[in-house]
């Protein structure tokens, strides 16, 4: 803990369900942006990052079942193989819920390594489904895990700044 953190203890406001669903909806909209060329290989999965944040910070509200429903919505909006996102988001949510206390124990820079492993497993599920359907492994899916991990710190800071309120020290 730095001096700055000790000078202003923070209390996080409770989050409404409407805010959680709005953030997931915005992430679904960001995922549906048109990507092509090199950016198609590098585009991050905004929904995965937002869902992982809520699974680690509010596991009692956002879990495996809700992630499956969001995955089905992502499959429909992306026009991909039905169940591909649902399966991978379920794996992501399971990892986020099971490791939520461990991930929150570290600061943001240390969290990124654990988030990278969870996102890599999620993208590995994408690649395995692609391999089963098309007969070839799409290794380019794994590049998205790196770019999605790079979004972890800005996403966490954004959501924490919305939820944060400072308390005066006595």
Secondary structure as UniProt FT lines:
FT   HELIX           3..7
FT   STRAND          10..12
FT   HELIX           17..31
FT   HELIX           38..42
FT   HELIX           46..57
FT   TURN            59..61
FT   HELIX           64..78
FT   TURN            82..83
FT   HELIX           84..98
FT   HELIX           100..105
FT   HELIX           108..134
FT   TURN            139..140
FT   HELIX           141..163
FT   STRAND          164..166
//
